[in-house]
Amino acid sequence: GPFIQTFQFMNCSLLFALLHKEKTAAAMVCGINTLQEVLGATLFATYAHALLTDRGTEFSAASQMETSLDGSRRTRVFYCDPMQSGQKGSLENKHIELRYILPKKVDLYNLGLTNQDALNLVLSHINSAPLQHLGGKSPLELAEFLYPDLYSQLVRFGLQKIDKHQIVLKPYLLKP
């Protein structure tokens, strides 16, 4: 560990992630519960009505992921075919961006990824980077313009726009 559970809001290419100490089905369900708490039930239904994941054992609790704490259905979970990570579309590209700052096979704790605030800093830099396919806008800029309700909840959670001249997509971002 730590382990990172990622979500992508497709319409604005925005990456959201939660930090976990363990990679278990219970942790993934907890992550979806947290996402619903961050967004609220109405926004969750609007922006997370479908979840696409791989077939890792940590995603084996589909019924708990699909069901709110009150017992109502909150989303649908769909699984990619085995060995077909490309079916997750642009999320794989977002994982590549995440690895610019948090490389594989590196002790993420020693790198500075010790809590959700540190992960939010990473997400803020990734989501502030202008993207060609968004007309030179960043995912956060697009979310703020098109989905102000979603944007405001993400800002309340700790994501923030970073000036494009201050964006750091390197591992030293988390070094004190």
WOCOR-V904095 format. One record per helix or strand. SS is the DSSP state (hx for helix, st for strand). FROM is the first residue (numbers start at 1). LEN is the number of residues. Records with the same first field share a line. If there is no record, write none. Layout:
# WOCOR-V904095
SS=FROM-LEN + FROM-LEN
This chain:
# WOCOR-V904095
st=3-7 + 14-7 + 50-4 + 67-1 + 73-1 + 76-4 + 130-1 + 138-1
hx=10-3 + 25-15 + 41-7 + 57-3 + 62-5 + 85-4 + 91-11 + 108-4 + 116-13 + 132-3 + 139-8 + 148-10 + 171-4
